[in-house]
Each structure stands twice: as C-alpha cells, then as structure tokens.
Amino acid sequence: MLITHSAKGWGMLTSAALMLVAFWLSLAIGQIEMEWSAVFNALTAYQPGNIDHLIVRTERFSRTVIAALVGASLAVAGALMQTLTRNALAAPSVLGINAGAMLLLVVASTWWGLKSPFALVWVAFLGAGGAAFLVYLLGRSPGRGLSSVRVVLAGVAMTALFVSLAQGVLIAHQDQFESLLFWLAGSVAGRELSAVTPLLPLFGAALLLCALLCRSLNLLALDDEVTTGLGQRTGTIKLLTGSAVIVLAGGAVAIAGMIGFVGLIVPHMVRGIFGRDHHWVLPGCALLGASLLMLADTGARVLMPPQEVPVGIMTALLGTPFFLYLARRRSLGL
C-alpha cells in the first residue's frame, strides 16, 4: 500500500501529539490525585511549599522524562535490529541484548562493588555487546550466513540463561537483593535525572548515527548481494547499526532495567503507519516508543493501589500476546 508524504506528515504530527498527551497524563495521574491545573502551575509557577508541586517536580517529572527516553531508545533499537537481521521477531528483549546487559550490571554491582552510575553504563554496554556477539555466532548457519530462525531461538535461549544467572547472583547476595531487583523487573521509579544526564551525549550520538544511516538501512533491508551491488559497504553498515543498538539498548537497561517488548511492538505499529522508509520509521519509533512507555508507567501506578506494578511487567503483558501473534503468523519459518 502506497503511503503518501502528506499522510506520513499527518501521522508524524499525530504521533507527536500522542507523545505530548502521554507526557501530560504521566505528570497528572498517580496514586495521589491532583487537579490538572496544579500540574500546569507546577511547571510554570513552581511553589516549593506546595505538596502537589513537589510531587510533580521532584518525582513525576524525572520519571516521565526517563520513561520517554528509555521507550524511544528501545523502540529505535528494535527497528534497527529487525532491519539488521531481516527478522520481524527481533528486539533487544527477545534476542538477549537486554538480558546480557542486565546480567553484567548485577555481577558488577555485587561481585565487583561498582557503584558509579557512569561506570555501570559502560558495563551495560559491554554486556549488551557480548550478548549480541553470542547470539550472532549461534544464529549463523554453516555456509548460509545468518538464519532468522536460529537467531530467534538463540536469543530466547540466551535470555533465559542470562536472567537465570542474574537471579542466582542475587540469591547469593541477598543483602543487595532489594536494591538490584528493579533491574530484573524493569522500573523507572526512583530514577534521578542527574544519573541520566551523562548518558545524553551517547544517546544523541547513537540517534544521529541512525539518522545518517537511514538511506543505507533502506538498502540493508534488501538482499546482501543487492546491497553490495549498489555500492554499499554492507559490513560497515551492519557494524555501525549494531553499535547504535548496543548503545541504545545497553543505556536503556542501565537506566531502567529489563523492560521488554517495546522494541518489538512499536516498529510494527510504525511501519503500518509510515511504511518501511527509515527516514520516517526511526522518528516514528522514537515518538511512539516514548508514548508507549509513559502510558505503561502511568498505568503501572494505578493498576494495583497502593502498590505499584513494575513497568516491565506492564510491557510484558502487552507484548507477549503480540509476540505470539507474530510467531504464529510467520510460523517462525519452521
């Protein structure tokens, strides 16, 4: 189906509007009720003695911004992975990248005693990169290159292994169990913007790299022989794209832990709206990914009051049926 530039433009505007609505709802809705006018005044005419203003400024604003950043990063990483592997089921949470980053974070925090947020970010990148390399090796068929079926099976197996190992490490270090549990469940609660600020240049560089690679990514979706015949350095493009995935997914895990399925669901939604041109797909993924995670986090606050549900559980509830639908529709190539 041909999607005109006008329709894509309206779709992008609608996506931006949805993100703003999700941002506002995330600030306004929680276990403590407040008037919407109080939210507006907290942003425009802050009064330190006002309890509603304190809640918005000191808790909900940072939580909302972090949810938007993590959601956008995971969605863009998922779109890149699906293009890189030519696999509709690819996503950081499915192929073990999130789990690899999380495992190394848990090990570094417990056994190595690392506490510096910036140092832990580099640990997360290392874990994500190591997991991606293992899945790549296991997903290759002898003489036939990368196999979509083997990649998915290897990713699911590695995810189960890494999560089990991380749980074992936490059981062995029960004194730190509570402080590290959020990495297993996935949460944006209690995160501070000051811990995220040093990561912004890395996220910005990865997103800029994605923007520069859009044309090459459109060609990469074709057969490797066709891409090479058109003068593209396929190996270099794949390496740069994989690097962007590791930065986006690894950084997201370092901030918020194991939040799954955002990178799986959103790219499919976006391609249904904008088609397959990455000049539209990647910005659309950033907007809708941010919206989805902000809305999921808002729902997580009010689903089971007075307790909060980790946002990773909310995205799993949404994503698991979608994953099964895709697997059934495509029969996983078996």
C-alpha positions in Angstrom: 0.0 0.0 0.0 1.4 3.4 -1.1 1.6 5.9 1.8 1.8 9.5 0.6 4.1 12.1 2.1 1.1 14.0 3.2 -0.3 11.0 5.1 3.1 10.4 6.7 3.3 14.0 7.7 -0.1 13.9 9.4 0.9 10.6 11.0 4.1 12.2 12.4 2.1 15.1 13.8 -0.4 12.7 15.4 2.4 10.7 16.9 4.0 13.9 18.4 0.6 14.9 19.8 0.1 11.5 21.3 3.5 11.8 23.0 2.6 15.2 24.5 -0.7 13.7 25.8 1.2 10.8 27.3 3.7 13.2 28.9 0.9 15.2 30.5 -1.0 12.1 31.7 2.2 10.8 33.3 2.6 14.0 35.2 -1.1 14.3 36.3 -2.0 10.7 37.1 -0.8 8.7 40.1 -1.8 7.3 43.5 -2.0 10.9 44.8 -4.8 12.7 43.0 -4.3 16.3 41.9 -6.0 18.9 39.7 -4.6 19.3 36.2 -4.3 23.0 36.9 -1.9 22.1 39.7 0.3 20.2 37.2 0.4 23.2 34.9 1.2 25.5 37.8 4.0 23.2 39.0 5.7 23.5 35.6 5.1 27.2 35.1 4.8 28.8 38.6 6.6 26.4 41.0 5.9 26.9 44.7 8.3 24.9 47.0 5.8 24.7 49.8 3.0 23.2 47.6 2.8 19.4 48.0 1.4 18.9 44.5 4.2 21.0 43.0 6.8 19.0 44.9 5.4 15.7 43.7 5.4 16.8 40.1 8.8 18.5 40.2 10.7 16.0 42.3 9.2 12.7 41.4 6.9 12.6 38.4 8.8 14.9 36.0 12.1 13.0 36.2 10.2 9.7 36.0 8.3 10.8 32.9 11.4 12.1 31.1 13.3 8.9 31.8 10.3 6.8 30.6 10.2 8.8 27.4 14.0 8.4 26.8 14.0 4.7 27.6 10.9 4.0 25.5 12.3 5.9 22.5 15.7 4.2 22.7 14.2 0.7 22.9 11.8 1.3 20.0 14.5 2.6 17.7 16.9 -0.2 18.8 14.1 -2.7 17.9 13.6 -1.2 14.5 17.3 -1.3 13.8 17.6 -5.0 14.9 14.6 -6.0 12.7 16.3 -4.4 9.7 19.7 -5.8 10.6 18.5 -9.4 11.0 15.6 -9.1 8.5 13.5 -10.7 11.2 10.1 -9.4 12.3 10.6 -11.0 15.8 13.9 -9.3 16.6 14.1 -6.9 19.5 16.6 -6.2 22.3 14.5 -8.1 24.8 13.9 -11.1 22.5 17.5 -11.6 21.3 19.1 -11.4 24.7 20.8 -8.0 24.5 18.8 -6.5 27.4 19.4 -9.7 29.5 23.2 -9.6 28.8 23.4 -6.0 29.9 21.4 -6.7 33.0 23.5 -9.8 34.0 26.8 -7.9 33.8 25.2 -5.0 35.7 24.2 -7.3 38.5 27.6 -9.0 38.6 29.4 -5.7 38.6 27.3 -4.3 41.4 27.6 -7.4 43.6 31.0 -9.0 43.0 33.0 -6.1 41.7 31.4 -3.5 44.0 30.9 -0.9 41.3 28.5 1.9 42.3 29.3 4.7 39.9 26.3 5.2 37.5 28.7 6.2 34.7 30.9 3.1 35.2 27.8 0.9 35.3 26.7 2.3 32.0 29.9 1.1 30.3 29.4 -2.3 32.0 25.9 -2.4 30.5 27.3 -1.6 27.0 29.8 -4.4 27.4 27.1 -6.9 28.5 24.9 -5.9 25.6 27.7 -6.2 23.1 28.8 -9.6 24.4 25.2 -10.9 24.3 24.8 -9.6 20.7 28.0 -11.3 19.6 27.0 -14.6 21.2 23.6 -14.6 19.5 25.2 -13.6 16.2 27.5 -16.6 16.4 24.8 -19.0 17.4 22.4 -17.6 14.8 24.7 -18.3 11.9 24.1 -21.4 9.7 27.2 -23.0 8.3 27.6 -21.9 4.7 24.4 -19.9 4.7 25.0 -16.9 6.9 22.6 -15.6 9.4 19.4 -17.6 9.9 16.3 -15.8 11.2 15.0 -19.0 12.9 18.4 -19.7 14.6 18.7 -16.0 15.7 15.3 -16.1 17.5 16.0 -19.5 19.1 19.5 -18.4 20.2 18.1 -15.1 21.6 15.4 -16.8 23.6 17.9 -19.3 25.0 20.4 -16.7 25.9 17.8 -14.5 27.5 16.7 -17.4 29.7 20.3 -18.2 30.6 21.3 -14.6 31.5 18.2 -14.0 33.6 18.7 -17.3 35.5 22.3 -16.4 36.2 21.4 -12.9 37.4 18.8 -14.4 39.7 21.4 -16.8 41.1 23.8 -14.0 41.7 21.1 -12.0 43.6 20.2 -15.0 45.7 23.9 -15.4 46.6 24.0 -11.7 47.6 20.7 -11.3 49.4 21.9 -8.2 51.3 21.7 -6.3 47.9 18.6 -8.1 46.6 16.2 -5.2 47.2 18.4 -2.6 45.6 19.0 -4.6 42.4 15.6 -6.2 42.0 14.4 -3.4 39.8 16.9 -4.4 37.1 15.1 -7.8 36.8 11.5 -6.3 36.9 12.2 -3.1 35.0 11.3 0.2 36.5 11.6 4.0 36.0 10.5 4.8 39.6 13.1 6.4 41.8 15.5 7.3 38.9 17.1 10.7 39.0 17.7 12.9 36.0 21.2 13.6 37.3 22.1 9.9 36.7 20.8 10.1 33.1 22.4 13.4 32.1 25.9 11.9 31.4 24.3 9.5 29.0 22.6 12.1 26.8 25.6 12.7 24.6 25.9 8.9 24.0 22.2 8.6 23.2 22.4 11.7 21.0 25.4 10.3 19.1 23.6 7.0 18.5 20.4 8.7 17.2 22.5 11.0 15.0 24.2 7.9 13.6 20.8 6.3 12.9 19.7 9.4 11.0 22.9 9.3 8.9 22.3 5.6 8.1 18.7 5.9 7.0 19.3 5.5 3.3 21.8 2.6 3.9 19.2 1.0 6.2 16.6 1.1 3.5 19.0 -0.7 1.2 20.1 -3.1 4.0 16.5 -4.4 4.1 17.2 -5.9 0.7 19.4 -8.9 0.0 23.1 -8.5 0.8 24.1 -9.1 -2.8 21.8 -6.4 -4.0 23.1 -4.0 -1.3 26.7 -4.7 -2.2 25.9 -4.3 -5.9 24.5 -0.9 -5.2 27.9 0.2 -3.9 27.1 -0.1 -0.1 29.7 -1.4 2.3 27.4 -3.9 3.9 29.8 -5.0 6.7 30.5 -1.4 7.8 26.8 -0.6 7.8 26.0 -3.6 9.9 28.8 -2.8 12.3 27.6 0.8 12.8 24.0 -0.2 13.1 24.9 -2.9 15.7 26.9 -0.3 17.6 23.9 2.0 17.7 21.7 -0.9 19.0 24.2 -1.7 21.8 24.4 2.0 22.9 20.6 2.5 22.9 19.6 -0.9 24.4 22.5 -1.1 26.9 21.9 2.5 28.0 18.2 1.8 28.5 18.9 -1.2 30.7 21.5 0.7 32.7 18.8 3.3 33.5 15.6 1.2 33.9 16.5 -2.5 33.9 14.8 -5.2 31.9 11.9 -3.6 30.1 10.8 -5.9 27.3 8.7 -5.9 24.1 8.8 -2.1 23.5 11.3 -2.7 20.7 9.1 -5.5 19.3 5.7 -3.8 19.3 6.4 -0.3 18.3 8.4 -0.9 15.0 5.5 -2.9 13.6 3.0 -0.2 14.6 5.2 2.4 12.9 5.6 0.5 9.7 1.9 0.2 9.5 1.6 4.0 9.6 4.7 5.2 7.7 5.7 2.3 5.5 9.3 1.0 5.5 11.3 4.1 4.8 13.7 4.6 7.7 13.6 8.3 7.3 10.1 8.0 8.7 10.3 4.8 10.7 13.0 5.8 13.1 11.5 9.2 14.2 8.1 7.5 14.4 9.6 4.7 16.6 11.1 7.4 18.9 7.8 9.2 19.3 5.6 6.1 19.7 8.1 4.3 21.9 8.3 7.2 24.3 4.4 7.4 24.3 4.0 3.7 25.0 6.4 3.5 27.9 5.0 6.7 29.5 1.4 5.3 29.2 2.5 1.9 30.5 4.3 3.5 33.5 1.2 5.7 34.2 -1.0 2.5 34.2 1.5 0.7 36.5 1.0 3.3 39.2 -2.8 2.9 39.4 -3.4 -0.8 38.4 -3.0 -2.2 42.0 -3.1 0.6 44.5 -1.5 1.2 46.9 1.3 -0.9 45.3 3.0 -0.1 42.0 3.4 -2.7 39.3 6.9 -2.5 37.7 6.6 -1.1 34.2 8.5 -4.1 32.8 5.6 -6.3 33.8 3.1 -4.0 32.1 5.0 -4.1 28.8 5.3 -7.9 29.1 1.5 -8.1 29.5 1.1 -6.1 26.3 4.0 -7.6 24.4 3.6 -11.4 25.0 0.3 -11.8 23.1 1.8 -9.7 20.3 4.9 -11.8 20.1 2.8 -15.0 20.0 0.6 -13.5 17.2 3.7 -12.7 15.1 5.3 -16.1 15.7 2.0 -17.8 14.8 1.5 -15.7 11.7 5.0 -16.3 10.4 5.3 -19.8 11.9 8.9 -18.9 12.8 10.0 -20.3 9.5 9.9 -23.9 10.8 
